């Protein structure tokens, strides 16, 4: 009856751990902790796991082969077992390899050596990435328990032998293998002390009693005196005798090997549901402590930290005076006004002077070619201005001389020039001055005509080039808008990804609620699972888990609205505003009403 209660309690605990695992595996940032919970669930549903532990060359693998009555595992004096091996019952004999990256590969049973002791280059590469392997065979003993062959103990820190704590947590019992005559070292003793502190008390198995048989009893007494308080009991066996007895069908040798007693001990310790239940509950309690540490560190770790800070900044900026939408529309309006102006900048240009005015103010219409043309056009206008000035000076002087001439000679200057020989020195000098001005005007007039020809030759190609430069400016504005649009899209994409990352932590909140509402009441009601002290500590851990708060929740609730408001800029400027090209003719370029060149007087 009691065994059924214990089995039922274990089953109910498993059924509560399973949905918790489903919740947590949605989050990729606590993967290791989630994998540990999965192992607890899987191990709780499996047969009891019994681990054989010891230093190198004590015969752990040989001992397991003897228990199984077959040389299943490879034994090599050159390459000792290099990967932890879980041996389970299976109708189909095979090997499953579990790699550190989560990959699982299945091999035929004859590949055990490749995965455990093989010394080929391929075998070494494979083992570098192996976490552990599972071997499935048909054997009556494995219907009672899973047997775990382990790598040799390693030299650890502080004079304490090292072995994987994760693997120790997975097993219900430990069989510590010693070799007859080879006493446990100080490193092993310190590890034993540490295991006892974790409530792990192993069985001592002294192997190779066929060696130094006469001193076996004394050796066992000495080891019991040294470490007896740290272990449950001590049993002596001879793995080699057991294997030989199997080969030769020697019953007495089998009895002498004591392997049957060890097999019986394995069966006895495997049938302990109370031990398995408590072991599972204690593992789960320690896991909850680990989960609390993981949850507490989330706000300070990546990627949560950067995602939260980015979302926080985004939300704060969105809550200022102008919304993101208003900001974006204001930027777009500026670009549209600039595009409109650039598309019509040449529309009102009807003269060379107006063109030069536009070129002086719109820098995007300038390049080396245009500046050369601009220089020629300015020089042309300066020549026109000089001609007008010279012509005006000539006309003014002519009017003054003509008036004085008529006053003196009673005839206009032009009519009196035929008597130039009788002119006074004053009029001769003035007429000479007028002819000099006329010559200057003639020279300037020729310069104007030459410059007009130069401008006419370039006019149509230059104005096409100017129109192209205006078109280039429009394209540049569109490019700026597109750049802004891409920037907005990138920002929105980043914000969406940050929001999605934070949403991954929603399962953390679900897990907190589940631990509080489903697991806490169950543990309180099932007082057979944990001791009073363990229960009190576990409940306190659950309360601490439930009390944790992730700061992103309220901020992230605003994100869907903000992302919808964050409309990506799109523009149709090119369809709304057509480029007005430059259309100047030669008549538009020539200066209007240029005074006619005066005739020479003499």
C-alpha positions as CSV (number, residue, x, y, z in Angstrom):
1,X,0.0,0.0,0.0
2,X,2.8,2.4,1.0
3,X,4.7,1.5,-2.2
4,X,1.6,2.4,-4.3
5,X,1.3,5.7,-2.5
6,X,5.0,6.5,-3.2
7,X,4.6,5.5,-6.8
8,X,1.5,7.6,-7.2
9,X,3.2,10.6,-5.6
10,X,6.1,10.3,-8.0
11,X,3.7,10.0,-10.9
12,X,1.9,13.1,-9.9
13,X,5.1,15.0,-9.5
14,X,6.2,14.0,-13.0
15,X,2.8,15.1,-14.4
16,X,3.4,18.6,-12.8
17,X,6.9,18.9,-14.1
18,X,6.0,18.1,-17.7
19,X,3.8,21.2,-18.4
20,X,6.4,23.3,-16.6
21,X,9.0,22.0,-19.0
22,X,6.8,22.7,-22.0
23,X,6.4,26.3,-20.8
24,X,10.2,26.9,-20.3
25,X,11.4,25.3,-23.5
26,X,9.7,28.1,-25.4
27,X,12.5,30.3,-24.1
28,X,15.9,29.7,-25.7
29,X,17.9,31.7,-23.1
30,X,17.5,29.3,-20.2
31,X,18.2,26.2,-22.4
32,X,20.6,24.5,-20.0
33,X,18.2,24.8,-17.0
34,X,15.3,23.5,-19.2
35,X,17.4,20.5,-20.3
36,X,18.1,19.7,-16.7
37,X,14.4,19.6,-15.9
38,X,13.8,17.3,-18.9
39,X,16.5,15.0,-17.5
40,X,14.8,14.9,-14.1
41,X,11.5,14.0,-15.8
42,X,13.1,11.3,-18.0
43,X,15.1,9.8,-15.2
44,X,12.0,9.7,-12.9
45,X,10.1,7.8,-15.6
46,X,13.0,5.4,-16.2
47,X,14.2,2.5,-14.0
48,X,16.5,3.3,-11.2
49,X,20.0,4.3,-12.4
50,X,23.0,2.7,-10.6
51,X,26.4,4.3,-11.2
52,X,29.8,2.5,-11.0
53,X,32.4,5.0,-10.1
54,X,36.2,4.8,-9.4
55,X,39.6,5.8,-10.4
56,X,41.4,4.5,-13.5
57,X,42.3,0.8,-13.9
58,X,40.1,-0.5,-11.1
59,X,38.0,-2.6,-13.5
60,X,34.7,-0.8,-13.6
61,X,33.9,-1.7,-17.2
62,X,35.1,-5.3,-16.6
63,X,32.9,-5.6,-13.6
64,X,29.8,-4.4,-15.6
65,X,30.6,-6.9,-18.3
66,X,30.7,-9.6,-15.6
67,X,27.3,-8.5,-14.3
68,X,25.9,-8.7,-17.8
69,X,27.5,-12.0,-18.5
70,X,29.0,-10.8,-21.8
71,X,31.9,-8.6,-23.0
72,X,29.6,-5.8,-24.0
73,X,31.8,-2.8,-23.3
74,X,35.3,-2.5,-24.7
75,X,38.1,-2.9,-22.2
76,X,41.4,-1.3,-23.3
77,X,44.6,-0.9,-21.3
78,X,45.7,1.8,-23.7
79,X,42.5,3.8,-23.8
80,X,40.2,3.7,-20.7
81,X,36.5,4.5,-21.0
82,X,36.2,8.1,-22.1
83,X,32.4,8.7,-22.1
84,X,29.8,8.0,-19.5
85,X,27.7,5.1,-20.6
86,X,24.1,4.3,-19.5
87,X,23.2,0.7,-20.1
88,X,19.4,0.1,-20.4
89,X,17.0,-2.7,-21.3
90,X,16.0,-2.7,-24.9
91,X,14.4,-5.2,-27.3
92,X,16.5,-3.9,-30.1
93,X,20.2,-3.7,-29.3
94,X,21.7,-0.4,-30.3
95,X,23.7,2.6,-29.1
96,X,22.4,6.2,-28.9
97,X,25.0,8.9,-28.8
98,X,24.0,12.2,-27.2
99,X,26.2,15.2,-28.3
100,X,26.7,18.5,-26.5
101,X,24.9,20.4,-29.2
102,X,21.7,18.4,-28.7
103,X,22.1,16.1,-31.6
104,X,21.3,12.4,-31.1
105,X,22.7,9.6,-33.3
106,X,21.8,5.9,-33.3
107,X,24.5,3.3,-34.0
108,X,24.5,-0.5,-34.3
109,X,25.7,-2.3,-31.1
110,X,29.0,-3.1,-32.6
111,X,30.0,0.6,-32.6
112,X,30.4,0.7,-28.8
113,X,34.2,0.6,-29.1
114,X,34.2,3.5,-31.6
115,X,32.3,5.7,-29.0
116,X,34.1,4.6,-25.9
117,X,37.7,3.4,-26.3
118,X,38.5,3.5,-30.0
119,X,41.8,5.1,-30.9
120,X,41.1,6.0,-34.5
121,X,41.2,9.6,-35.6
122,X,37.4,9.5,-36.4
123,X,36.7,8.0,-33.0
124,X,38.7,10.7,-31.2
125,X,36.8,13.5,-33.1
126,X,33.4,11.9,-32.3
127,X,34.2,11.6,-28.6
128,X,35.3,15.2,-28.3
129,X,31.7,16.2,-29.0
130,X,30.0,13.4,-27.0
131,X,28.1,14.1,-23.8
132,X,27.1,10.5,-23.0
133,X,25.8,7.4,-24.7
134,X,23.0,5.0,-24.0
135,X,23.4,1.3,-24.8
136,X,20.3,-0.9,-25.2
137,X,20.5,-4.6,-24.8
138,X,18.3,-7.5,-23.6
139,X,19.3,-8.6,-20.1
140,X,17.2,-9.6,-17.1
141,X,19.2,-7.4,-14.7
142,X,18.4,-4.3,-16.8
143,X,14.7,-4.9,-16.3
144,X,15.4,-3.9,-12.7
145,X,17.8,-1.0,-13.1
146,X,19.9,1.0,-15.5
147,X,23.7,0.5,-15.0
148,X,26.0,3.4,-15.6
149,X,29.7,2.9,-16.6
150,X,31.7,6.1,-16.0
151,X,34.9,7.8,-17.0
152,X,37.6,7.5,-14.5
153,X,37.8,10.0,-11.7
154,X,39.9,13.1,-12.6
155,X,42.3,15.1,-10.5
156,X,40.3,18.1,-9.2
157,X,40.9,21.3,-7.2
158,X,41.6,21.4,-3.5
159,X,42.8,17.7,-3.5
160,X,39.3,16.5,-4.3
161,X,38.7,14.0,-7.2
162,X,36.3,15.4,-9.8
163,X,33.3,13.7,-11.3
164,X,30.3,15.2,-13.1
165,X,27.8,16.5,-10.5
166,X,25.1,16.4,-13.2
167,X,25.7,12.6,-13.7
168,X,25.8,12.1,-9.9
169,X,22.4,13.8,-9.6
170,X,20.9,11.5,-12.2
171,X,21.4,8.2,-10.3
172,X,19.8,6.7,-7.2
173,X,22.8,4.7,-6.0
174,X,26.5,4.8,-6.5
175,X,28.8,1.7,-6.4
176,X,32.4,2.9,-5.7
177,X,34.8,0.4,-7.2
178,X,38.2,-0.1,-5.6
179,X,40.9,-2.5,-6.7
180,X,42.1,-5.1,-4.2
181,X,45.3,-3.8,-2.6
182,X,45.0,-0.3,-4.1
183,X,43.8,2.0,-1.3
184,X,41.6,5.0,-2.0
185,X,43.6,8.2,-2.3
186,X,43.2,11.5,-0.4
187,X,41.5,13.0,-3.5
188,X,39.0,10.1,-3.4
189,X,38.4,10.5,0.3
190,X,37.6,14.2,-0.1
191,X,35.2,13.4,-2.9
192,X,33.5,10.9,-0.7
193,X,33.1,13.6,2.0
194,X,31.6,15.9,-0.5
195,X,29.2,13.3,-1.8
196,X,28.1,12.6,1.8
197,X,27.3,16.2,2.2
198,X,25.0,15.9,-0.8
199,X,23.3,12.9,0.9
200,X,25.1,10.4,-1.5
201,X,26.5,7.4,0.4
202,X,28.0,4.8,-2.0
203,X,28.5,1.0,-1.8
204,X,32.1,0.0,-1.8
205,X,32.9,-2.8,-4.3
206,X,36.4,-4.3,-4.0
207,X,37.3,-5.8,-7.3
208,X,40.0,-8.3,-8.3
209,X,39.9,-10.3,-5.0
210,X,41.5,-13.2,-7.0
211,X,44.7,-11.0,-6.9
212,X,46.5,-11.0,-3.5
213,X,43.7,-13.2,-2.2
214,X,45.5,-13.8,1.1
215,X,45.5,-10.1,2.0
216,X,42.0,-9.3,0.7
217,X,40.4,-9.5,4.1
218,X,43.0,-7.2,5.7
219,X,42.7,-4.7,2.9
220,X,38.9,-4.5,3.3
221,X,39.2,-4.1,7.0
222,X,41.7,-1.2,6.6
223,X,39.4,0.5,4.0
224,X,36.4,0.1,6.2
225,X,38.3,1.6,9.1
226,X,39.2,4.5,7.0
227,X,36.0,5.2,5.1
228,X,33.4,3.0,6.6
229,X,31.3,5.9,7.9
230,X,31.2,7.3,4.4
231,X,29.8,4.2,2.7
232,X,26.8,1.9,3.1
233,X,28.6,-1.5,3.0
234,X,31.5,-3.2,1.3
235,X,31.4,-6.2,-1.1
236,X,34.3,-8.1,-2.6
237,X,34.1,-9.6,-6.2
238,X,36.3,-10.8,-9.0
239,X,35.1,-9.6,-12.3
240,X,37.7,-11.7,-14.2
241,X,36.7,-14.9,-12.4
242,X,33.1,-14.2,-13.2
243,X,33.8,-13.7,-16.9
244,X,36.0,-16.9,-17.0
245,X,33.3,-18.8,-15.2
246,X,30.8,-17.8,-17.8
247,X,33.1,-18.8,-20.6
248,X,33.9,-22.2,-19.1
249,X,30.6,-22.8,-17.4
250,X,32.4,-23.3,-14.1
251,X,29.9,-23.0,-11.3
252,X,32.4,-23.0,-8.5
253,X,34.4,-20.2,-10.1
254,X,31.2,-18.3,-10.5
255,X,30.5,-18.7,-6.7
256,X,34.0,-17.7,-5.8
257,X,33.7,-14.5,-7.9
258,X,30.8,-13.2,-5.7
259,X,29.3,-11.7,-8.9
260,X,25.9,-13.3,-8.0
261,X,25.9,-11.4,-4.7
262,X,26.6,-8.2,-6.5
263,X,23.8,-8.9,-9.0
264,X,21.4,-9.6,-6.1
265,X,22.5,-6.3,-4.4
266,X,21.8,-4.4,-7.6
267,X,18.2,-5.8,-7.7
268,X,17.6,-5.0,-4.1
269,X,18.6,-1.4,-4.3
270,X,16.7,-1.0,-7.5
271,X,13.4,-1.9,-5.9
272,X,13.1,1.1,-3.7
273,X,10.3,3.4,-4.8
274,X,10.6,5.6,-1.7
275,X,14.3,6.3,-2.5
276,X,13.5,7.1,-6.1
277,X,10.6,9.4,-5.1
278,X,12.7,11.3,-2.6
279,X,15.6,11.4,-5.0
280,X,13.5,12.9,-7.7
281,X,11.8,15.4,-5.3
282,X,15.2,16.5,-4.0
283,X,16.5,16.9,-7.5
284,X,13.5,19.0,-8.4
285,X,13.9,21.1,-5.3
286,X,17.6,21.8,-6.2
287,X,16.4,22.6,-9.7
288,X,13.9,25.1,-8.4
289,X,16.8,26.9,-6.7
290,X,18.7,26.9,-10.0
291,X,15.5,28.2,-11.7
292,X,15.2,31.1,-9.2
293,X,18.9,32.1,-9.9
294,X,18.2,32.0,-13.7
295,X,15.0,34.1,-13.4
296,X,16.7,36.6,-11.0
297,X,19.6,37.1,-13.5
298,X,17.4,37.5,-16.6
299,X,17.1,41.4,-16.4
300,X,20.9,41.7,-16.1
301,X,21.8,39.3,-19.0
302,X,21.8,39.4,-22.7
303,X,19.7,39.4,-24.8
304,X,17.1,40.6,-22.4
305,X,19.1,43.6,-21.2
306,X,19.7,45.1,-24.7
307,X,16.2,44.3,-25.9
308,X,14.6,45.9,-22.8
309,X,16.8,49.0,-23.0
310,X,16.0,49.4,-26.7
311,X,12.3,49.0,-26.1
312,X,12.4,51.4,-23.2
313,X,14.1,54.1,-25.2
314,X,11.7,53.6,-28.1
315,X,8.6,53.9,-25.9
316,X,10.0,57.0,-24.1
317,X,10.7,58.7,-27.4
318,X,7.2,57.8,-28.6
319,X,5.7,59.5,-25.5
320,X,7.3,63.0,-26.1
321,X,5.3,65.9,-27.5
322,X,5.1,64.7,-31.1
323,X,4.3,61.1,-32.0
324,X,6.5,59.1,-34.2
325,X,3.9,59.4,-36.9
326,X,3.9,63.2,-36.7
327,X,7.7,63.2,-36.8
328,X,7.8,61.1,-39.9
329,X,5.1,63.1,-41.6
330,X,7.0,66.3,-40.9
331,X,10.2,64.9,-42.3
332,X,8.3,63.7,-45.4
333,X,6.7,67.1,-45.8
334,X,10.2,68.7,-45.9
335,X,11.4,66.3,-48.5
336,X,8.2,66.9,-50.6
337,X,8.6,70.7,-50.5
338,X,12.2,70.3,-51.5
339,X,11.3,67.9,-54.4
340,X,8.5,70.2,-55.6
341,X,10.9,73.2,-55.6
342,X,13.6,71.3,-57.5
343,X,11.1,70.0,-60.1
344,X,10.0,73.6,-60.9
345,X,13.3,75.4,-60.5
346,X,13.8,75.8,-64.3
347,X,10.1,76.6,-65.1
348,X,10.5,80.4,-64.7
349,X,13.9,80.7,-66.5
350,X,13.3,82.6,-69.7
351,X,16.5,84.6,-70.2
352,X,20.2,84.0,-69.8
353,X,20.2,86.4,-66.9
354,X,17.5,84.4,-65.0
355,X,19.5,81.2,-65.7
356,X,22.6,82.7,-64.1
357,X,20.5,83.8,-61.1
358,X,19.3,80.2,-60.6
359,X,22.7,78.7,-61.1
360,X,24.1,81.1,-58.5
361,X,21.6,79.9,-55.8
362,X,21.0,76.2,-56.6
363,X,24.3,74.5,-56.1
364,X,23.0,71.1,-57.3
365,X,22.8,72.6,-60.8
366,X,26.6,73.2,-60.9
367,X,29.5,71.1,-62.0
368,X,32.7,71.8,-64.0
369,X,30.9,71.9,-67.3
370,X,28.2,74.3,-66.1
371,X,30.7,76.5,-64.3
372,X,32.7,76.9,-67.6
373,X,29.5,77.8,-69.4
374,X,28.5,80.1,-66.6
375,X,31.9,81.9,-66.9
376,X,31.4,82.4,-70.6
377,X,27.8,83.7,-70.1
378,X,29.0,86.1,-67.4
379,X,31.8,87.3,-69.7
380,X,29.2,87.9,-72.4
381,X,27.0,89.9,-70.1
382,X,30.0,91.9,-68.9
383,X,30.8,92.7,-72.6
384,X,27.2,93.8,-73.2
385,X,27.4,96.0,-70.1
386,X,30.7,97.5,-71.2
387,X,29.3,98.1,-74.7
388,X,26.2,99.8,-73.3
389,X,28.3,101.9,-71.1
390,X,30.7,102.9,-73.9
391,X,27.7,103.5,-76.2
392,X,26.0,105.7,-73.6
393,X,29.2,107.7,-73.1
394,X,29.5,108.2,-76.9
395,X,25.9,109.3,-77.2
396,X,26.2,111.8,-74.4
397,X,29.4,113.3,-75.8
398,X,27.9,113.4,-79.3
399,X,24.8,115.4,-78.0
400,X,27.0,117.9,-76.2
401,X,29.4,118.4,-79.2
402,X,26.4,118.6,-81.7
403,X,24.7,121.3,-79.6
404,X,27.8,123.5,-79.4
405,X,28.7,122.9,-83.0
406,X,25.2,124.1,-84.2
407,X,25.5,127.1,-81.9
408,X,28.9,128.0,-83.3
409,X,28.3,127.2,-87.0
410,X,24.5,127.3,-87.2
411,X,24.4,123.8,-88.8
412,X,24.3,120.3,-87.2
413,X,27.5,118.6,-86.6
414,X,26.9,115.9,-89.3
415,X,26.3,118.6,-92.0
416,X,29.3,120.7,-91.1
417,X,31.8,117.9,-91.1
418,X,32.6,118.6,-94.8
419,X,34.3,121.7,-93.7
420,X,36.4,119.8,-91.2
421,X,39.5,121.6,-92.3
422,X,38.2,124.9,-91.0
423,X,37.1,123.4,-87.6
424,X,38.5,124.8,-84.5
425,X,41.0,122.8,-82.4
426,X,38.3,122.2,-79.8
427,X,35.9,120.6,-82.3
428,X,38.7,118.6,-83.9
429,X,39.6,117.2,-80.5
430,X,36.0,116.4,-79.6
431,X,35.3,114.7,-82.9
432,X,38.5,112.7,-82.4
433,X,37.3,111.6,-79.0
434,X,34.0,110.6,-80.5
435,X,35.7,108.4,-83.1
436,X,37.8,106.8,-80.3
437,X,34.6,105.9,-78.4
438,X,33.1,104.6,-81.6
439,X,36.1,102.3,-82.1
440,X,35.8,101.0,-78.6
441,X,32.1,100.3,-79.2
442,X,33.0,98.5,-82.4
443,X,35.5,96.4,-80.6
444,X,33.1,95.5,-77.9
445,X,30.4,94.8,-80.4
446,X,32.6,92.2,-82.1
447,X,33.4,90.6,-78.8
448,X,29.7,90.3,-78.0
449,X,29.0,88.7,-81.3
450,X,31.9,86.2,-80.8
451,X,30.7,85.3,-77.3
452,X,27.1,84.9,-78.6
453,X,28.4,82.4,-81.1
454,X,30.2,80.5,-78.3
455,X,27.0,80.4,-76.2
456,X,24.8,79.4,-79.1
457,X,27.1,76.5,-79.9
458,X,26.7,75.1,-76.3
459,X,23.2,76.3,-75.5
460,X,21.2,73.2,-76.2
461,X,23.6,70.7,-74.9
462,X,24.2,72.8,-71.7
463,X,20.5,73.3,-71.0
464,X,19.9,69.5,-71.5
465,X,22.7,69.0,-69.0
466,X,21.2,71.4,-66.6
467,X,17.9,69.7,-66.9
468,X,19.7,66.4,-66.2
469,X,21.3,67.8,-63.1
470,X,17.9,68.9,-61.9
471,X,16.6,65.4,-62.5
472,X,19.6,64.1,-60.6
473,X,18.6,66.3,-57.7
474,X,15.1,64.8,-57.7
475,X,16.6,61.3,-57.7
476,X,18.8,62.3,-54.8
477,X,15.8,63.5,-52.8
478,X,13.9,60.3,-53.6
479,X,17.0,58.4,-52.5
480,X,17.0,60.3,-49.2
481,X,13.4,59.4,-48.7
482,X,14.1,55.8,-49.5
483,X,17.1,55.8,-47.2
484,X,14.8,57.2,-44.5
485,X,12.2,54.6,-45.3
486,X,14.8,51.8,-45.1
487,X,16.0,53.3,-41.8
488,X,12.5,53.3,-40.5
489,X,11.9,49.7,-41.7
490,X,15.2,48.7,-40.1
491,X,14.3,50.4,-36.9
492,X,10.8,48.8,-36.9
493,X,12.3,45.4,-37.7
494,X,14.8,45.8,-34.8
495,X,12.0,46.9,-32.5
496,X,9.8,44.0,-33.6
497,X,12.7,41.6,-33.0
498,X,13.4,43.1,-29.6
499,X,9.7,42.9,-28.8
500,X,9.6,39.3,-30.0
501,X,12.6,38.5,-27.8
502,X,11.0,40.0,-24.8
503,X,7.8,38.1,-25.6
504,X,9.8,34.9,-25.4
505,X,10.0,35.7,-21.7
506,X,6.2,35.6,-21.4
507,X,6.6,31.9,-20.7
508,X,8.7,32.8,-17.7
509,X,5.6,34.6,-16.2
510,X,3.5,31.5,-17.0
511,X,6.0,29.3,-15.3
512,X,6.1,31.5,-12.3
513,X,2.3,31.3,-12.0
514,X,2.3,27.5,-12.6
515,X,5.0,26.9,-9.9
516,X,3.0,29.0,-7.5
517,X,-0.5,27.7,-8.3
518,X,0.1,24.1,-9.2
519,X,3.3,22.9,-7.8
520,X,3.4,24.7,-4.4
521,X,0.0,23.3,-3.2
522,X,1.0,19.8,-4.4
523,X,4.3,19.7,-2.5
524,X,2.5,20.9,0.6
525,X,-0.1,18.1,0.3
526,X,2.4,15.4,-0.5
527,X,4.5,15.6,2.7
528,X,6.2,12.2,2.0
529,X,8.2,13.7,-0.9
530,X,10.5,16.0,1.1
531,X,11.6,16.3,4.7
532,X,10.1,19.2,6.8
533,X,13.3,21.2,6.4
534,X,13.5,20.6,2.6
535,X,9.9,21.4,2.2
536,X,10.2,24.7,4.0
537,X,13.2,25.7,2.0
538,X,11.5,24.6,-1.3
539,X,8.3,26.5,-0.6
540,X,10.4,29.6,0.2
541,X,12.2,29.2,-3.2
542,X,8.9,28.9,-5.0
543,X,7.6,32.1,-3.2
544,X,10.8,33.9,-4.3
545,X,10.3,32.7,-7.9
546,X,6.7,33.9,-7.9
547,X,7.7,37.3,-6.5
548,X,10.2,38.0,-9.2
549,X,9.1,40.6,-11.7
550,X,10.4,41.2,-15.2
551,X,10.4,44.9,-16.0
552,X,9.5,44.6,-19.7
553,X,5.9,43.4,-19.3
554,X,4.2,46.8,-19.1
555,X,6.5,48.4,-21.7
556,X,6.1,45.6,-24.2
557,X,2.3,45.9,-24.0
558,X,2.6,49.2,-25.8
559,X,4.6,47.9,-28.6
560,X,1.9,46.6,-31.0
561,X,0.2,50.1,-31.0
562,X,3.5,51.9,-31.5
563,X,4.6,49.6,-34.3
564,X,1.3,50.1,-36.1
565,X,1.7,53.8,-35.6
566,X,5.2,53.7,-37.0
567,X,4.1,53.8,-40.6
568,X,6.9,53.3,-43.1
569,X,7.3,56.4,-45.2
570,X,6.2,56.0,-48.8
571,X,6.4,58.8,-51.4
572,X,4.9,59.4,-54.8
573,X,6.7,62.7,-55.5
574,X,7.7,61.6,-59.0
575,X,4.1,61.2,-60.1
576,X,2.9,64.4,-58.4
577,X,5.6,66.7,-59.6
578,X,7.0,66.4,-63.1
579,X,10.3,67.9,-63.8
580,X,10.0,71.2,-65.8
581,X,12.9,71.2,-68.3
582,X,14.9,74.2,-69.3
583,X,13.8,75.6,-72.7
584,X,15.9,78.6,-73.9
585,X,16.3,79.7,-77.5
586,X,19.0,81.8,-79.1
587,X,16.6,84.8,-78.9
588,X,16.2,84.2,-75.2
589,X,20.0,84.3,-74.7
590,X,20.7,87.5,-76.8
591,X,20.5,90.7,-74.8
592,X,17.4,92.6,-75.9
593,X,17.5,96.2,-77.4
594,X,21.3,96.3,-77.8
595,X,22.1,99.8,-79.2
596,X,23.2,99.9,-82.8
597,X,26.9,100.5,-83.4
598,X,27.4,104.2,-84.2
599,X,29.1,105.3,-87.5
600,X,32.6,106.8,-87.5
601,X,32.4,110.6,-88.0
602,X,35.7,111.1,-89.9
